[in-house]
């Protein structure tokens, strides 16, 4: 008699964009250690087509990147119909950045990325993935 198989959900895919090589590599390592699949990119121009990003569990996007800000990229993704949760990482976000993040349903996590903050926010966003846009929060 065989035992029933357990339905184990596949790990969420995190798309990470950060132009800082050391930070991107460290974040990739930490996220993979937590069981996530990570697709990491150094700049927005390296991202695949929007259709290939539709199944993304969550985006983690640095606000300051050469060529395009994280908010501009997120606006393009939302315009392409990608509604996956998003985390914007930045230092000392201005009120304009906070408002823009809220309009794009992005949660802000401030640098430096200390402790479990990023993982806690990521867990909450993935848990409520099916919900609609809300206000941006800063962590």
C-alpha positions as CSV (number, residue, x, y, z in Angstrom):
1,X,0.0,0.0,0.0
2,X,1.5,3.3,-1.0
3,X,1.1,6.4,1.1
4,X,-0.6,9.4,-0.5
5,X,1.7,12.0,-1.8
6,X,1.8,15.4,-0.1
7,X,1.1,18.4,-2.2
8,X,4.1,20.5,-1.5
9,X,3.9,24.0,-3.1
10,X,6.7,24.9,-5.3
11,X,8.9,27.7,-4.1
12,X,8.1,31.2,-5.2
13,X,10.3,32.8,-7.8
14,X,11.8,36.1,-6.8
15,X,13.0,38.5,-9.5
16,X,15.8,40.6,-8.0
17,X,17.2,43.7,-9.6
18,X,20.1,45.5,-8.1
19,X,23.2,47.0,-9.8
20,X,25.4,46.4,-6.8
21,X,27.1,43.1,-7.6
22,X,28.0,42.2,-4.0
23,X,24.6,43.1,-2.6
24,X,22.8,41.2,-5.4
25,X,24.9,38.1,-4.8
26,X,24.4,38.2,-1.1
27,X,20.7,38.7,-1.4
28,X,20.5,35.9,-4.0
29,X,22.3,33.6,-1.6
30,X,20.1,34.6,1.4
31,X,16.9,34.2,-0.6
32,X,17.9,30.8,-2.0
33,X,18.9,29.7,1.5
34,X,15.3,30.5,2.5
35,X,14.0,28.2,-0.2
36,X,13.1,30.7,-2.9
37,X,14.0,30.5,-6.6
38,X,15.9,33.7,-7.6
39,X,16.3,35.3,-11.0
40,X,18.8,38.1,-10.4
41,X,19.6,40.9,-12.8
42,X,22.1,43.8,-12.6
43,X,19.9,46.2,-14.6
44,X,16.4,46.5,-16.0
45,X,17.6,46.1,-19.6
46,X,18.6,42.5,-18.9
47,X,15.0,41.4,-17.8
48,X,13.2,39.0,-20.1
49,X,9.9,40.0,-21.8
50,X,7.0,40.9,-19.6
51,X,5.2,37.6,-20.6
52,X,8.1,35.7,-19.1
53,X,7.8,37.6,-15.8
54,X,4.0,37.0,-15.3
55,X,4.5,34.1,-12.9
56,X,6.9,35.9,-10.7
57,X,6.1,35.5,-7.0
58,X,7.6,38.9,-6.0
59,X,9.9,41.5,-7.4
60,X,12.7,43.0,-5.2
61,X,13.8,46.1,-7.0
62,X,16.5,48.7,-6.0
63,X,15.3,52.2,-6.5
64,X,18.5,53.7,-7.8
65,X,19.9,51.8,-10.8
66,X,21.7,53.2,-13.8
67,X,19.4,54.0,-16.7
68,X,16.1,53.5,-15.0
69,X,14.7,53.9,-11.4
70,X,13.0,51.0,-9.7
71,X,9.7,52.9,-9.7
72,X,9.9,53.6,-13.5
73,X,10.6,49.9,-14.0
74,X,7.7,48.9,-11.8
75,X,5.4,51.3,-13.6
76,X,6.4,49.6,-16.9
77,X,5.7,46.2,-15.4
78,X,2.3,47.2,-14.1
79,X,1.4,48.8,-17.5
80,X,2.3,45.4,-19.0
81,X,-0.3,43.8,-16.8
82,X,2.1,42.3,-14.2
83,X,0.5,42.5,-10.8
84,X,3.0,40.5,-8.8
85,X,3.9,41.9,-5.4
86,X,6.9,44.2,-5.3
87,X,9.4,45.4,-2.8
88,X,11.3,48.6,-3.5
89,X,14.6,48.8,-1.6
90,X,16.0,52.3,-1.0
91,X,17.5,54.5,1.6
92,X,15.6,57.4,3.1
93,X,12.6,57.4,0.6
94,X,11.2,60.9,0.0
95,X,7.4,61.5,0.3
96,X,7.3,61.5,-3.6
97,X,8.8,58.0,-3.7
98,X,6.5,56.8,-1.0
99,X,3.4,58.1,-2.8
100,X,4.6,56.6,-6.1
101,X,5.3,53.3,-4.4
102,X,1.8,53.3,-2.9
103,X,0.2,54.0,-6.3
104,X,2.1,51.0,-7.7
105,X,1.3,48.7,-4.8
106,X,4.9,48.4,-3.8
107,X,6.2,48.0,-0.3
108,X,9.4,49.9,0.6
109,X,12.1,48.2,2.6
110,X,14.8,50.6,3.7
111,X,18.5,50.0,3.3
112,X,20.6,48.8,5.1
113,X,18.8,45.5,4.9
114,X,19.4,44.3,8.4
115,X,18.0,41.3,10.2
116,X,14.9,39.5,8.9
117,X,13.1,42.6,7.7
118,X,13.2,41.7,4.0
119,X,12.2,38.1,4.6
120,X,9.3,39.2,6.9
121,X,7.9,41.6,4.3
122,X,8.4,39.0,1.5
123,X,6.6,36.4,3.5
124,X,3.6,38.7,4.1
125,X,3.4,39.8,0.5
126,X,3.5,36.2,-0.8
127,X,0.9,35.2,1.8
128,X,-1.5,37.9,0.5
129,X,-0.5,37.6,-3.2
130,X,-4.2,37.3,-4.2
131,X,-5.2,40.5,-2.6
132,X,-5.4,43.8,-4.5
133,X,-3.2,46.9,-4.3
134,X,-2.8,48.7,-1.0
135,X,-0.9,51.4,0.5
136,X,2.9,51.3,0.4
137,X,4.5,50.5,3.7
138,X,8.0,51.3,4.8
139,X,10.0,48.7,6.7
